[in-house]
């Protein structure tokens, strides 16, 4: 599967997750994937302090900037394409980073149900 023409969990064209900070395995703002993406960075999640701490405790520091990887460091409220299995692991541990369904690539459905994603979807504050 090439990384062009990919679909979200609702079967619609994948929408951008974030351009500020610029996210995605390809750093194109989208949670696109292909065979070279071993981490399957397909979940467009809205960062929470709990999720950032959970990820850090699992050995993945998403807070510290790393210029050599074009990584700005994340803070609560940022949107980021996170690894499928890390997101599932966090949910199982009771730590949720809300999901932007329109920007989450359908490959996550190999690991979790659409119902679970809908239950944890991001709802914009009004």
ChimeraX commands (.cxc) that place a marker at each C-alpha (Angstrom):
marker #1 position 0.00,0.00,0.00 radius 0.5
marker #1 position 1.50,3.32,-1.02 radius 0.5
marker #1 position 0.94,6.30,1.20 radius 0.5
marker #1 position -1.26,8.22,-1.27 radius 0.5
marker #1 position -5.07,7.97,-1.33 radius 0.5
marker #1 position -5.55,6.68,2.20 radius 0.5
marker #1 position -8.78,6.57,4.18 radius 0.5
marker #1 position -9.87,7.34,7.71 radius 0.5
marker #1 position -11.73,5.01,10.07 radius 0.5
marker #1 position -15.05,6.12,8.58 radius 0.5
marker #1 position -14.00,5.12,5.06 radius 0.5
marker #1 position -13.60,8.70,3.87 radius 0.5
marker #1 position -10.43,10.39,2.52 radius 0.5
marker #1 position -7.92,10.94,5.33 radius 0.5
marker #1 position -7.91,14.53,6.59 radius 0.5
marker #1 position -4.80,16.31,7.97 radius 0.5
marker #1 position -4.07,15.83,11.67 radius 0.5
marker #1 position -1.72,18.76,12.37 radius 0.5
marker #1 position 0.61,21.11,10.54 radius 0.5
marker #1 position 1.61,22.98,13.73 radius 0.5
marker #1 position 3.32,20.97,15.02 radius 0.5
marker #1 position 3.92,19.18,11.71 radius 0.5
marker #1 position 3.06,15.54,12.33 radius 0.5
marker #1 position 2.89,12.26,10.49 radius 0.5
marker #1 position 5.34,9.53,9.63 radius 0.5
marker #1 position 6.04,11.50,6.45 radius 0.5
marker #1 position 5.88,14.89,8.25 radius 0.5
marker #1 position 3.14,15.96,5.86 radius 0.5
marker #1 position 0.50,16.66,8.52 radius 0.5
marker #1 position -1.37,13.39,7.93 radius 0.5
marker #1 position -1.40,10.03,9.70 radius 0.5
marker #1 position -0.54,8.15,6.49 radius 0.5
marker #1 position 1.34,4.87,6.66 radius 0.5
marker #1 position 2.98,2.20,4.56 radius 0.5
marker #1 position 5.13,-0.90,5.08 radius 0.5
marker #1 position 8.16,1.16,6.15 radius 0.5
marker #1 position 6.24,2.66,9.11 radius 0.5
marker #1 position 7.03,-0.03,11.69 radius 0.5
marker #1 position 5.28,1.90,14.46 radius 0.5
marker #1 position 2.09,2.34,12.42 radius 0.5
marker #1 position 1.69,6.06,13.26 radius 0.5
marker #1 position -1.99,6.11,12.33 radius 0.5
marker #1 position -3.89,7.55,15.30 radius 0.5
marker #1 position -4.47,11.32,15.25 radius 0.5
marker #1 position -4.59,11.94,18.99 radius 0.5
marker #1 position -4.98,15.13,20.99 radius 0.5
marker #1 position -2.24,15.09,23.60 radius 0.5
marker #1 position -3.05,15.15,27.29 radius 0.5
marker #1 position -0.53,15.50,30.10 radius 0.5
marker #1 position -1.48,11.97,31.23 radius 0.5
marker #1 position -0.80,10.47,27.79 radius 0.5
marker #1 position 2.51,12.32,27.44 radius 0.5
marker #1 position 3.59,11.02,30.87 radius 0.5
marker #1 position 2.39,7.49,30.03 radius 0.5
marker #1 position 4.38,7.53,26.79 radius 0.5
marker #1 position 7.48,8.85,28.56 radius 0.5
marker #1 position 7.22,6.10,31.17 radius 0.5
marker #1 position 7.13,3.57,28.29 radius 0.5
marker #1 position 10.36,4.97,26.86 radius 0.5
marker #1 position 8.94,7.31,24.20 radius 0.5
marker #1 position 9.67,10.93,25.10 radius 0.5
marker #1 position 7.18,13.06,23.18 radius 0.5
marker #1 position 7.93,16.21,25.20 radius 0.5
marker #1 position 11.61,16.94,24.55 radius 0.5
marker #1 position 12.33,18.70,21.22 radius 0.5
marker #1 position 14.59,16.73,18.83 radius 0.5
marker #1 position 15.57,18.98,15.90 radius 0.5
marker #1 position 17.42,16.16,14.15 radius 0.5
marker #1 position 14.06,14.39,13.73 radius 0.5
marker #1 position 12.11,17.58,12.94 radius 0.5
marker #1 position 10.37,17.02,16.28 radius 0.5
marker #1 position 9.30,20.12,18.22 radius 0.5
marker #1 position 8.30,18.43,21.47 radius 0.5
marker #1 position 4.62,18.18,22.36 radius 0.5
marker #1 position 2.37,19.76,24.96 radius 0.5
marker #1 position -1.22,19.06,26.01 radius 0.5
marker #1 position -3.65,20.09,23.29 radius 0.5
marker #1 position -1.26,19.34,20.40 radius 0.5
marker #1 position -2.44,16.87,17.78 radius 0.5
marker #1 position 0.01,14.13,16.84 radius 0.5
marker #1 position 0.04,10.89,14.84 radius 0.5
marker #1 position 0.80,8.28,17.49 radius 0.5
marker #1 position 1.62,4.60,17.15 radius 0.5
marker #1 position -1.39,2.31,16.99 radius 0.5
marker #1 position -0.23,-0.13,19.66 radius 0.5
marker #1 position 0.90,2.61,22.08 radius 0.5
marker #1 position -2.53,4.26,21.86 radius 0.5
marker #1 position -4.26,0.90,22.46 radius 0.5
marker #1 position -1.87,0.17,25.37 radius 0.5
marker #1 position -2.67,3.55,26.91 radius 0.5
marker #1 position -6.44,3.01,26.62 radius 0.5
marker #1 position -6.08,-0.41,28.26 radius 0.5
marker #1 position -4.20,1.32,31.11 radius 0.5
marker #1 position -7.00,3.88,31.50 radius 0.5
marker #1 position -5.04,6.72,29.87 radius 0.5
marker #1 position -6.79,8.32,26.92 radius 0.5
marker #1 position -5.59,10.76,24.30 radius 0.5
marker #1 position -8.80,11.67,22.44 radius 0.5
marker #1 position -8.91,10.66,18.77 radius 0.5
marker #1 position -9.72,12.86,15.75 radius 0.5
marker #1 position -11.67,10.31,13.69 radius 0.5
marker #1 position -11.48,12.18,10.38 radius 0.5
marker #1 position -7.67,12.20,10.64 radius 0.5
marker #1 position -7.11,8.67,11.99 radius 0.5
marker #1 position -6.01,6.17,9.35 radius 0.5
marker #1 position -8.15,3.04,8.93 radius 0.5
marker #1 position -5.26,0.67,9.73 radius 0.5
marker #1 position -5.97,1.23,13.45 radius 0.5
marker #1 position -9.06,-0.92,12.92 radius 0.5
marker #1 position -6.68,-3.92,12.78 radius 0.5
marker #1 position -6.09,-3.30,16.50 radius 0.5
marker #1 position -9.23,-1.74,17.97 radius 0.5
marker #1 position -12.91,-1.43,17.13 radius 0.5
marker #1 position -14.53,1.61,15.58 radius 0.5
marker #1 position -16.81,1.69,18.64 radius 0.5
marker #1 position -13.79,2.13,20.92 radius 0.5
marker #1 position -12.48,4.94,18.73 radius 0.5
marker #1 position -15.88,6.67,18.67 radius 0.5
marker #1 position -16.09,6.32,22.47 radius 0.5
marker #1 position -12.74,8.13,22.78 radius 0.5
marker #1 position -13.22,10.65,20.00 radius 0.5
marker #1 position -12.13,14.22,20.44 radius 0.5
marker #1 position -15.00,16.62,21.03 radius 0.5
marker #1 position -14.17,20.25,20.39 radius 0.5
marker #1 position -14.86,22.49,23.36 radius 0.5
marker #1 position -17.50,25.11,22.55 radius 0.5
marker link #1:1,2 radius 0.2
marker link #1:2,3 radius 0.2
marker link #1:3,4 radius 0.2
marker link #1:4,5 radius 0.2
marker link #1:5,6 radius 0.2
marker link #1:6,7 radius 0.2
marker link #1:7,8 radius 0.2
marker link #1:8,9 radius 0.2
marker link #1:9,10 radius 0.2
marker link #1:10,11 radius 0.2
marker link #1:11,12 radius 0.2
marker link #1:12,13 radius 0.2
marker link #1:13,14 radius 0.2
marker link #1:14,15 radius 0.2
marker link #1:15,16 radius 0.2
marker link #1:16,17 radius 0.2
marker link #1:17,18 radius 0.2
marker link #1:18,19 radius 0.2
marker link #1:19,20 radius 0.2
marker link #1:20,21 radius 0.2
marker link #1:21,22 radius 0.2
marker link #1:22,23 radius 0.2
marker link #1:23,24 radius 0.2
marker link #1:24,25 radius 0.2
marker link #1:25,26 radius 0.2
marker link #1:26,27 radius 0.2
marker link #1:27,28 radius 0.2
marker link #1:28,29 radius 0.2
marker link #1:29,30 radius 0.2
marker link #1:30,31 radius 0.2
marker link #1:31,32 radius 0.2
marker link #1:32,33 radius 0.2
marker link #1:33,34 radius 0.2
marker link #1:34,35 radius 0.2
marker link #1:35,36 radius 0.2
marker link #1:36,37 radius 0.2
marker link #1:37,38 radius 0.2
marker link #1:38,39 radius 0.2
marker link #1:39,40 radius 0.2
marker link #1:40,41 radius 0.2
marker link #1:41,42 radius 0.2
marker link #1:42,43 radius 0.2
marker link #1:43,44 radius 0.2
marker link #1:44,45 radius 0.2
marker link #1:45,46 radius 0.2
marker link #1:46,47 radius 0.2
marker link #1:47,48 radius 0.2
marker link #1:48,49 radius 0.2
marker link #1:49,50 radius 0.2
marker link #1:50,51 radius 0.2
marker link #1:51,52 radius 0.2
marker link #1:52,53 radius 0.2
marker link #1:53,54 radius 0.2
marker link #1:54,55 radius 0.2
marker link #1:55,56 radius 0.2
marker link #1:56,57 radius 0.2
marker link #1:57,58 radius 0.2
marker link #1:58,59 radius 0.2
marker link #1:59,60 radius 0.2
marker link #1:60,61 radius 0.2
marker link #1:61,62 radius 0.2
marker link #1:62,63 radius 0.2
marker link #1:63,64 radius 0.2
marker link #1:64,65 radius 0.2
marker link #1:65,66 radius 0.2
marker link #1:66,67 radius 0.2
marker link #1:67,68 radius 0.2
marker link #1:68,69 radius 0.2
marker link #1:69,70 radius 0.2
marker link #1:70,71 radius 0.2
marker link #1:71,72 radius 0.2
marker link #1:72,73 radius 0.2
marker link #1:73,74 radius 0.2
marker link #1:74,75 radius 0.2
marker link #1:75,76 radius 0.2
marker link #1:76,77 radius 0.2
marker link #1:77,78 radius 0.2
marker link #1:78,79 radius 0.2
marker link #1:79,80 radius 0.2
marker link #1:80,81 radius 0.2
marker link #1:81,82 radius 0.2
marker link #1:82,83 radius 0.2
marker link #1:83,84 radius 0.2
marker link #1:84,85 radius 0.2
marker link #1:85,86 radius 0.2
marker link #1:86,87 radius 0.2
marker link #1:87,88 radius 0.2
marker link #1:88,89 radius 0.2
marker link #1:89,90 radius 0.2
marker link #1:90,91 radius 0.2
marker link #1:91,92 radius 0.2
marker link #1:92,93 radius 0.2
marker link #1:93,94 radius 0.2
marker link #1:94,95 radius 0.2
marker link #1:95,96 radius 0.2
marker link #1:96,97 radius 0.2
marker link #1:97,98 radius 0.2
marker link #1:98,99 radius 0.2
marker link #1:99,100 radius 0.2
marker link #1:100,101 radius 0.2
marker link #1:101,102 radius 0.2
marker link #1:102,103 radius 0.2
marker link #1:103,104 radius 0.2
marker link #1:104,105 radius 0.2
marker link #1:105,106 radius 0.2
marker link #1:106,107 radius 0.2
marker link #1:107,108 radius 0.2
marker link #1:108,109 radius 0.2
marker link #1:109,110 radius 0.2
marker link #1:110,111 radius 0.2
marker link #1:111,112 radius 0.2
marker link #1:112,113 radius 0.2
marker link #1:113,114 radius 0.2
marker link #1:114,115 radius 0.2
marker link #1:115,116 radius 0.2
marker link #1:116,117 radius 0.2
marker link #1:117,118 radius 0.2
marker link #1:118,119 radius 0.2
marker link #1:119,120 radius 0.2
marker link #1:120,121 radius 0.2
marker link #1:121,122 radius 0.2
marker link #1:122,123 radius 0.2
marker link #1:123,124 radius 0.2
marker link #1:124,125 radius 0.2
marker link #1:125,126 radius 0.2
view
